[in-house]
Amino acid sequence: MKKFLFILIFAIYLTPVKIYSNDGVFFMRGNQLIPMFESEISLKKEVLTIERIDDYKFKVKVEYDLFNPGNERTIDVGFEALSPSGDANGTPVNGAHPYIFEFTVNMNDESVPYEVAIVSDSLYYVNGKFISKSAAQVISEMENPNEVDFNYVYHFKAPFKKGSNKIIHTYIFNSSTSTDSHYSLEYVLTAANRWANRQIDDFTLNLKLNQFSDVIINSSFFDNASDWKIKGKGKYVNVGENYLGYLGKDNFRFYSQTGELIFKKINFKPAGELFIYSPPYYAYDHSDEFDYRSGYLPYSIEFYDRLQSAIDNESLEVLKNFPYALRGMKFNNKNVKDFYSQLDWYMPEDGLTPEKIKLTENEQNWIKNLSVKN
């Protein structure tokens, strides 16, 4: 078998875009599997799944179907990950990225071993070799762990057989946070245009963001929010072109009861990147004592611990119905009905009653402990 050495970038790095201040923790940013010097291998299918598994932790699974029309070849494949910044500590952990966990690669049903190179120059791959530094070396050179000048490349040798090849890549990462967001993440899609076919023939993006998710997605790579499928009960709202500092492309706010959003496209030629932004809870107009006349309640079951009391009995009645409003129950009480009807996320549904709605134990305890603050 004749061997050829190339370098591909196999990266997902996730951080907020530049509009954010340094008041935050920016963990990762990157892109997907792309060829640097390869012009024959085509990307036939990609299934990208991003799943929120904890408050700020996400699991990524990328399934690639690639077609090699030529002879067998072994290719060096690299996963690039930028170092964290902001309030995050960029010191390597066991010689690897401090906020990437459980990194795995499987190719054609075989587990593939990998190595981690710490690099300080974009030209880190020369004549088939990685120009890297040891963890001890970069740690000794660090002046500020929040501002490091090196990045990581997780690399492995990928034996491409003639014909179809499958690569499955998984890992867990910490999402970025800032004063402007509950969490945010970015995935570079346009890199797919560098494969031999200059597109992804069959592309699927699965977002699994937990129950009652509220996220804003810029339409840089899709025409309209109707291109997305919301699994279960949900809706979307166009929040305009200038939201989050994006110009020239609409931003859509998706509310999903199941938290599952699906985007599919045949012959996908991405013209922009995926950017997901979850608004911060504390940015809403509320105080320790909820007042339905001026307050706001977000589309989230993770909000309860922030609000424990109401300013008066009318506000208490509105607040106690919050978990039911999340699920779309209609109300007869005028104050309750008027308050929830003016919220973008409210999706009233005929026939829902308290008896048909199963609240979590946390929600039941929250309602029980609500009170009017003296």
C-alpha positions in Angstrom: 0.0 0.0 0.0 1.4 3.4 -1.0 1.2 6.0 1.7 0.6 9.7 1.3 0.8 12.2 4.1 -1.7 15.1 4.2 -3.0 17.2 7.0 -6.8 17.6 7.5 -8.4 19.9 10.0 -11.0 18.1 12.1 -12.0 20.8 14.5 -14.9 22.0 16.5 -14.1 25.0 18.6 -16.8 26.8 20.4 -16.7 30.3 21.8 -18.8 33.4 21.5 -18.0 35.8 18.6 -16.1 39.0 18.9 -19.0 41.1 20.0 -18.6 39.9 23.5 -16.6 41.6 26.2 -13.8 39.8 28.2 -16.3 39.4 31.1 -16.7 35.7 30.4 -15.2 32.3 29.9 -14.4 31.4 26.3 -13.5 27.7 26.1 -13.3 26.5 22.4 -13.7 27.5 18.8 -13.1 25.6 15.6 -14.4 23.8 12.5 -15.0 20.5 11.1 -13.1 17.9 9.2 -11.6 19.6 6.1 -8.7 18.7 3.7 -5.7 21.0 3.4 -4.0 19.3 0.5 -6.5 16.6 -0.5 -8.6 17.2 -3.7 -10.0 13.7 -4.4 -11.9 12.6 -1.3 -15.5 13.8 -1.2 -17.7 14.4 1.8 -20.9 12.4 1.0 -22.7 12.6 4.2 -22.4 14.3 7.6 -24.5 13.9 10.7 -23.6 16.4 13.4 -25.2 16.0 16.8 -24.7 18.6 19.6 -26.3 17.5 22.9 -26.4 19.5 26.1 -25.7 17.1 28.9 -25.3 19.5 31.8 -25.7 23.3 32.4 -22.5 24.2 30.5 -21.4 20.8 29.1 -22.1 19.6 25.6 -21.4 16.3 23.9 -20.5 16.4 20.2 -20.9 13.4 17.8 -19.9 13.8 14.2 -20.5 11.0 11.7 -18.7 11.4 8.3 -19.2 9.3 5.2 -16.3 10.0 2.9 -15.6 8.6 -0.6 -12.1 7.9 -1.8 -12.1 7.2 -5.6 -8.4 6.4 -5.6 -6.0 3.8 -4.1 -5.6 3.2 -0.4 -3.8 5.9 1.5 -3.0 6.9 5.0 -3.7 10.5 5.9 -2.7 12.5 8.9 -5.9 14.0 10.3 -5.9 16.8 12.9 -8.6 18.2 15.2 -7.7 21.8 16.0 -8.8 23.4 19.3 -8.0 27.0 20.2 -6.9 27.6 23.8 -9.5 29.0 26.2 -9.5 32.7 27.0 -11.2 35.3 29.2 -11.6 34.0 32.8 -10.7 30.4 31.8 -7.4 28.8 32.8 -5.5 27.8 29.7 -3.0 25.6 31.4 -2.8 22.1 29.7 -4.1 19.2 31.7 -2.1 16.0 31.2 -0.7 17.5 28.0 -4.2 18.1 26.5 -6.8 20.8 26.2 -8.2 21.6 29.7 -11.8 21.7 28.6 -12.1 18.8 26.2 -13.0 15.4 27.6 -13.5 11.8 26.5 -12.1 12.4 23.0 -12.6 9.4 20.7 -12.1 8.6 17.0 -13.5 5.5 15.2 -12.8 4.8 11.6 -14.4 2.0 9.6 -15.5 0.3 12.9 -12.0 0.4 14.4 -10.9 2.6 17.3 -8.1 4.9 16.2 -5.4 6.1 18.7 -4.5 9.8 18.7 -1.8 12.1 20.0 -2.0 15.7 21.1 0.4 18.4 19.8 0.7 21.8 21.5 1.5 24.3 18.7 2.2 28.0 18.8 2.3 28.7 15.0 -0.4 28.2 12.3 2.3 26.5 10.2 2.7 23.6 12.6 2.8 20.8 10.0 5.9 20.8 7.9 7.2 17.9 5.7 4.9 15.4 7.3 5.9 16.4 10.9 4.2 18.4 13.7 6.2 21.3 15.1 5.1 21.2 18.7 6.1 22.1 22.2 5.8 20.0 25.4 3.4 20.8 28.1 6.2 21.5 30.5 7.7 24.0 28.0 4.5 26.0 27.4 3.7 26.1 31.1 7.2 27.4 31.9 6.7 30.1 29.2 3.2 31.2 30.4 2.9 34.6 32.0 -0.9 34.7 32.4 -2.9 31.4 32.3 -5.9 33.5 31.0 -4.0 34.7 27.9 -1.9 31.8 26.4 -0.3 31.9 23.0 -0.6 28.2 22.0 -3.3 25.9 20.6 -3.9 22.2 20.4 -4.0 19.7 17.6 -5.4 16.2 18.3 -4.1 14.2 15.4 -4.2 10.6 14.2 -3.4 8.5 11.2 -6.4 7.7 9.1 -6.2 4.7 6.8 -8.5 5.5 3.9 -9.5 2.4 1.8 -10.7 2.7 -1.7 -14.4 3.6 -1.8 -16.6 4.5 1.2 -15.1 5.3 4.6 -16.7 6.3 7.8 -15.3 8.4 10.6 -17.1 8.8 13.9 -15.7 11.4 16.3 -17.0 12.2 19.8 -16.0 14.4 22.7 -17.4 16.5 25.5 -16.6 20.2 26.0 -17.5 23.1 28.2 -19.5 25.8 26.4 -18.6 29.4 26.6 -20.3 31.8 29.0 -20.3 35.6 29.4 -22.2 38.4 31.0 -24.2 38.5 27.7 -25.2 34.8 27.5 -26.3 31.8 29.6 -24.2 29.8 27.1 -23.0 30.1 23.5 -21.2 28.0 21.0 -20.0 28.2 17.4 -19.4 25.6 14.8 -17.7 26.4 11.5 -19.6 24.9 8.6 -18.0 26.6 5.6 -14.9 24.4 5.9 -16.9 21.6 4.3 -16.7 23.5 1.0 -13.0 22.6 0.8 -13.7 18.9 0.1 -13.3 17.7 -3.5 -17.1 18.0 -4.1 -17.1 21.5 -2.5 -20.2 20.6 -0.4 -21.8 18.1 1.9 -24.0 15.9 -0.3 -26.3 15.0 2.6 -26.1 17.1 5.8 -28.0 16.7 9.1 -27.6 18.8 12.2 -29.3 17.6 15.4 -29.5 19.9 18.4 -30.5 18.4 21.7 -30.6 21.2 24.2 -32.8 19.9 27.1 -36.4 20.7 27.8 -37.8 24.1 27.4 -34.9 25.5 25.4 -34.6 29.1 24.3 -31.9 29.8 21.8 -31.1 32.3 19.1 -29.5 31.1 15.8 -28.3 33.3 13.1 -29.5 32.5 9.6 -26.1 32.7 8.0 -26.3 29.2 6.6 -30.1 28.7 6.0 -32.8 30.7 4.2 -35.6 30.7 6.8 -36.4 29.2 10.2 -38.9 27.0 8.4 -35.8 25.0 7.1 -35.7 23.7 10.7 -37.9 21.0 12.2 -38.8 21.4 15.9 -39.4 18.1 17.4 -42.5 18.2 19.6 -44.1 21.5 20.6 -42.2 24.6 19.7 -42.2 27.9 17.7 -39.8 30.5 16.4 -39.7 34.3 16.2 -37.7 36.5 13.9 -35.7 38.9 16.2 -34.1 40.9 13.4 -30.9 41.4 11.5 -29.0 43.4 14.1 -29.6 41.1 17.1 -26.2 40.1 18.7 -24.4 42.4 16.3 -25.0 40.4 13.2 -25.8 42.5 10.2 -27.5 41.5 7.0 -28.9 38.2 8.2 -31.9 37.5 10.3 -31.7 36.0 13.7 -34.3 33.5 14.8 -35.3 32.7 18.4 -36.4 29.1 18.8 -38.5 27.9 21.7 -38.7 24.1 22.0 -40.4 22.1 24.7 -38.3 19.0 24.0 -35.2 21.0 23.2 -34.7 19.1 19.9 -34.1 21.0 16.6 -33.2 19.4 13.3 -31.8 20.9 10.2 -31.4 18.8 7.0 -30.1 19.8 3.6 -29.2 18.0 0.4 -26.2 19.4 -1.6 -25.4 21.7 1.3 -23.0 24.5 0.4 -22.8 26.4 3.7 -22.3 30.1 3.3 -22.0 30.9 7.0 -21.4 29.3 10.4 -23.6 27.9 13.1 -23.8 30.2 16.1 -26.1 29.3 19.0 -26.8 31.8 21.8 -28.8 31.2 24.9 -30.0 34.5 26.5 -29.0 35.0 30.2 -31.7 34.6 32.8 -30.6 37.6 34.9 -31.0 40.0 31.9 -34.8 39.9 32.2 -36.8 42.6 34.0 -37.4 40.8 37.3 -36.5 41.4 40.9 -36.5 39.2 44.0 -40.2 39.9 44.3 -42.1 39.1 41.1 -44.5 41.8 39.9 -46.7 40.7 36.9 -47.2 44.3 35.9 -43.5 44.8 35.0 -41.8 41.4 35.3 -40.8 38.8 32.7 -40.5 35.1 32.9 -38.1 33.1 30.6 -38.9 29.9 28.8 -36.9 27.7 31.1 -37.4 25.2 34.0 -33.9 26.1 35.2 -35.1 29.5 36.4 -37.0 28.6 39.5 -34.3 29.1 42.1 -33.9 32.7 41.1 -37.5 33.7 42.0 -39.1 32.6 45.2 -41.6 35.3 46.1 -44.2 37.8 44.6 -45.0 41.4 45.5 -48.7 40.8 46.0 -51.4 38.1 45.7 -52.2 38.9 42.1 -48.5 38.4 41.1 -48.3 35.2 43.2 -51.2 33.7 41.2 -49.4 34.5 37.9 -46.2 33.0 39.2 -47.8 29.8 40.5 -49.1 29.1 37.0 -45.7 29.5 35.4 -44.9 25.8 35.0 -48.4 25.3 33.4 -47.9 28.2 31.0 -44.6 26.6 29.9 -46.6 23.6 28.8 -49.3 25.7 27.0 -52.2 25.5 29.4 -54.9 28.1 28.9 -56.2 30.3 31.7 -59.5 31.9 32.8 -58.0 34.3 35.3 -57.6 37.6 33.4 -54.4 38.7 35.0 -52.8 35.3 34.4 -54.1 35.0 30.8 -53.0 38.6 29.9 -49.6 38.1 31.3 -48.7 34.9 29.5 -50.4 35.9 26.3 -48.0 38.7 25.7 -44.9 36.5 26.0 -43.3 35.3 22.7 -42.8 31.8 24.0 -46.3 31.1 25.2 -48.0 28.4 23.1 -51.6 27.9 24.3 -53.1 24.5 23.7 -56.8 23.5 23.9 -57.7 20.7 26.4 -54.7 21.0 28.7 -55.6 20.9 32.4 -53.5 20.6 35.6 -54.5 17.0 35.8 -53.0 16.2 32.4 -49.8 18.0 33.1 -47.1 16.2 35.0 -44.8 18.7 36.9 -41.4 17.7 38.1 -40.8 17.3 41.8 -38.7 20.4 41.8 -41.6 22.4 40.2 -44.1 21.1 42.7 -41.9 22.1 45.6 -41.3 25.5 44.0 -45.0 26.2 43.8 -45.5 25.0 47.3 -42.9 27.3 48.7 -43.9 30.5 46.8 -45.1 33.3 49.0 -46.0 37.0 49.1 -43.0 38.8 50.5 -43.8 40.9 53.5 
